[in-house]
Amino acid sequence: MKAWPEFNQHGDLPSGVHEATLEEITSHFSATPRRTIMARRLGRIFQLACSTGHLARFIIFGSFITAKSEPNDVDIFLLMEDSFDVRQVSAEARLVFDHAAAQNRLGASVFWIRRAAALGGEEATIAHWQIKRDGSKRGIVEATL
């Protein structure tokens, strides 16, 4: 099982991209009943994104991966292969790629782009999700495929 770093004084993971399996993520961040529900949502979204056959990277950020006992929701960034065509996926999986539908039906804020749209490169795009609203940095989690 993954050894997770300690949260910093703000309740965030230390800056960087922390890789883990979905099982390790949901196990570590499911300490309360609300978190368990959110972990199930995360698992469902992961499954739907993988079902497209075009998922390149699955990044989790925001309050779910903090020390906060009652996080607001699950925040996800998906990097999809350039060949991804949302019109070619199942109606259920399509919910993941419609921000409002994902929020309302799946209980998550999902953002996504294709690899070619990663301005500054893939790593710079991923690193951007470490920046909080106040400009400080936090750690993010990447679910390994």
C-alpha positions, 0 to 999 in steps of 0.5 A: 500500500502507498505511503502517503506524505503528511498534510502540511499546515494548511491541510494540503498534500505537499506540492507535487503530483502524487501517483497512486492506484484508485484503490489506494486513493479511495482507501486513504481518503475515505475516513468519513461516511461523506468521503466514502460516498465521494470515493464511490463517485470518484471510482465511477467517474474513473471507470467511465473515463477509462471506458472511452479507451482514450484516457491519458491521465486522471488528476484529482485536486481540491478538497477531497484530497485534503485533511478537510473532514467534509470536502465539498465535492470531487475535483478532477482533471482529465487529459484525453488522447487526441483521438478522443471524440466525445460523440463516440462514447456511451451516453453515460460516459458522455456525462463525464465530459459535460461539466454541468452534467458531471456536477449535477448527476455525478457529484464532481467537477470535471475538467478535460482537454485533449493532449494537443490542447495542453498549452506549454506541454502536458507536464505544465498543464498538469502542474497548473492544477497545483495552484490554489486560488490564492496562488499558493501550491498544493499537492495533487493526485494522479490515479495510475491507469 
